[in-house]
């Protein structure tokens, strides 16, 4: 059983398809099929059910956890041996859709200017998907808007605590008139959306209409155009408010805070690239609680 066979096995398991795994790996489909068959022969066990795509058998599921650990250790060893102390190589970063445009461009630009040999890769997704990618070593670090992270393999630290405000186009001057409008929000599971729902229900409003927008810039543009209202970090709309493009409204404090955390796997290697990135976070955010020794 070779490491390359484990990589192919993991790709098929994650994609649920020989065709998709072959495309992802850059292999011909027949080669992937042959390597999976050879692995099953070597282990003398069936790893996949093949009726509807490629679904893991119980033994395949067991192998997947070992394969993931083995490949991570090999990758960790390679990074440790090649880490000269000068940040270089790949750094995979994740962020929630609605904070990617707000907090990261300047941070990434500054980092790239100081450490040009690091290849930065940014993935935007929801918190659940980002947590999954951290747990499975697919990302080095991620920014998430979720405080309910109880996985023992994840190190979580608070980096932002922002004030949220209701926003509308400049045609509206009171909160009551907004409640009949659709709310432009991130998809279900977003903490901002949950806080908004809780507040509206506390006001006796249950017939809430949502439009899913997974981009903060598009949400703000949609509100300015009069498409609906939204509930966003106050800092994200300061310029628009100053230019009279939209109005903001305060709601009770218990519903108006959004916390952003930076997370990483507890067993991830603290390479010089990752260390410098985390150090930059601690000097550019109001919360300096990251434990760099872990």
Protein Blocks (a to p, Z undefined) as FASTA:
>chain_A
ZZklmmmmmmmmmnopaklmmmmnopafklmmmmmmmmmmmnopafbdcklojaddfklm
mmmmmmmmmmmmmmmmmmmmmmgoiagdjddddddfklmmmmmmmmmmmmmmmmmmbccd
dddddfklmmmmmmnopafbdcddbfbbcbfkbccddfbdcdddddddfkbcbfklmmmp
ccddddehiaklmmmmmmmmmnopabdcddddfbfklmmmmmmnopaccdddfklmmmmm
mnopaccddddfklmcccddddddfkbccdfklmmmmmmmmmmcfbdcbcfkZZ
